[in-house]
Amino acid sequence: QLQASGGGLVQAGGSLRLSCAASGRTFSSYVMGWFRQAPGKEREFVAAISWSGGSTRYTDSVKGRFTISGDNAKNTVYLRMNSLKPEDTAVYYCASKLGLNIPTIPTSYAYWGQGTQVTVSS
């Protein structure tokens, strides 16, 4: 199971940290990722981390602003979001998949948590 938290309302330029706590399995061989979906839009890839290899991948629009990291002891992945923009407003979902490669297609991820709303006001 994946449990996402940390969303909220923030002004443009502000910061938030999302958390995704994983339970029920050992995630050492998994990729953990974040996706987001704005109203009327497709779910899009944001960032992901390979749990064992430590590799990360970001979508271009968040590079330099968002940082994904993991805490093995807590089986938790974080998404630190700085310099937030109104266009970052969306429901953010955490997801995981077995293996080391980091795809950006949502259907490549087998496990999903519930979403957490992030709203950035201008």
C-alpha positions as CSV (number, residue, x, y, z in Angstrom):
1,Q,0.0,0.0,0.0
2,L,1.1,3.6,-0.7
3,Q,-0.1,6.4,1.4
4,A,0.5,10.0,0.1
5,S,0.3,13.1,2.2
6,G,1.6,16.6,2.4
7,G,-0.5,18.5,-0.1
8,G,-2.1,21.8,0.6
9,L,-2.7,25.4,-0.5
10,V,0.4,27.6,-1.0
11,Q,1.2,30.9,-2.7
12,A,3.2,31.0,-5.8
13,G,6.9,30.8,-5.0
14,G,6.2,28.8,-1.9
15,S,7.2,25.2,-1.0
16,L,5.6,22.0,0.0
17,R,6.9,18.5,0.7
18,L,4.9,15.5,-0.2
19,S,5.4,12.1,1.4
20,C,4.6,8.6,0.2
21,A,4.8,5.9,2.8
22,A,5.0,2.4,1.5
23,S,3.9,-0.7,3.4
24,G,3.3,-4.4,2.8
25,R,6.5,-5.2,0.9
26,T,10.2,-4.5,0.8
27,F,10.7,-1.8,-1.7
28,S,14.4,-2.3,-2.3
29,S,13.8,-3.5,-5.9
30,Y,11.2,-0.9,-6.8
31,V,11.0,2.4,-8.5
32,M,8.9,5.0,-6.6
33,G,7.4,7.9,-8.5
34,W,5.1,10.9,-8.5
35,F,2.5,11.8,-11.0
36,R,0.0,14.6,-11.1
37,Q,-3.3,15.3,-12.8
38,A,-4.9,18.7,-13.2
39,P,-8.6,19.0,-14.0
40,G,-9.3,18.1,-17.6
41,K,-5.8,16.9,-18.3
42,E,-4.0,13.6,-18.6
43,R,-2.1,12.2,-15.7
44,E,1.5,13.2,-16.2
45,F,4.9,12.0,-14.8
46,V,6.6,14.3,-12.4
47,A,9.6,12.5,-10.8
48,A,10.8,9.1,-9.8
49,I,13.6,7.4,-8.0
50,S,15.1,3.9,-8.3
51,W,15.0,2.7,-4.7
52,S,18.1,0.5,-4.9
53,G,20.2,2.4,-7.5
54,G,19.3,5.9,-6.4
55,S,18.8,7.1,-9.9
56,T,16.3,9.8,-10.4
57,R,14.3,11.2,-13.3
58,Y,12.3,14.4,-13.6
59,T,10.0,15.9,-16.1
60,D,11.5,19.0,-17.6
61,S,9.0,21.5,-16.1
62,V,10.1,20.7,-12.6
63,K,13.8,20.3,-13.0
64,G,15.7,22.6,-10.6
65,R,12.6,23.1,-8.5
66,F,11.5,19.7,-7.3
67,T,13.7,17.1,-5.6
68,I,12.7,13.4,-5.0
69,S,14.4,11.5,-2.3
70,G,13.9,8.3,-0.3
71,D,14.3,7.1,3.3
72,N,14.9,3.3,3.2
73,A,14.5,2.9,6.9
74,K,11.0,4.5,6.8
75,N,10.0,3.0,3.4
76,T,9.1,6.6,2.5
77,V,9.7,8.7,-0.6
78,Y,9.5,12.5,-0.6
79,L,8.9,15.1,-3.2
80,R,10.3,18.5,-2.1
81,M,8.6,21.2,-4.3
82,N,10.2,24.7,-4.3
83,S,9.3,27.8,-6.3
84,L,5.8,26.5,-6.9
85,K,3.8,27.9,-9.8
86,P,0.1,28.0,-10.3
87,E,0.6,25.5,-13.2
88,D,1.8,23.0,-10.6
89,T,-1.7,22.8,-9.2
90,A,-3.0,19.3,-9.5
91,V,-3.7,16.1,-7.6
92,Y,-0.4,14.4,-6.9
93,Y,-0.2,10.6,-6.9
94,C,2.6,8.3,-5.8
95,A,3.2,5.1,-7.6
96,S,5.6,2.2,-7.7
97,K,6.8,-0.5,-10.0
98,L,9.2,-3.4,-9.8
99,G,12.5,-3.1,-11.5
100,L,15.2,-0.5,-12.0
101,N,14.2,1.4,-15.2
102,I,12.2,4.6,-14.7
103,P,9.4,5.0,-17.2
104,T,7.2,8.0,-17.5
105,I,4.1,6.3,-18.6
106,P,1.5,5.8,-15.9
107,T,0.5,2.4,-17.1
108,S,4.0,1.2,-16.4
109,Y,3.4,1.5,-12.6
110,A,1.5,-1.3,-10.9
111,Y,0.8,0.2,-7.6
112,W,-0.8,3.6,-6.8
113,G,-1.6,5.6,-3.7
114,Q,-4.5,7.9,-3.2
115,G,-3.9,11.4,-4.4
116,T,-3.1,14.5,-2.4
117,Q,-4.2,17.9,-3.6
118,V,-1.7,20.7,-4.3
119,T,-3.1,24.1,-5.0
120,V,-0.8,27.0,-5.9
121,S,-2.4,30.5,-5.8
122,S,-1.1,33.4,-7.9
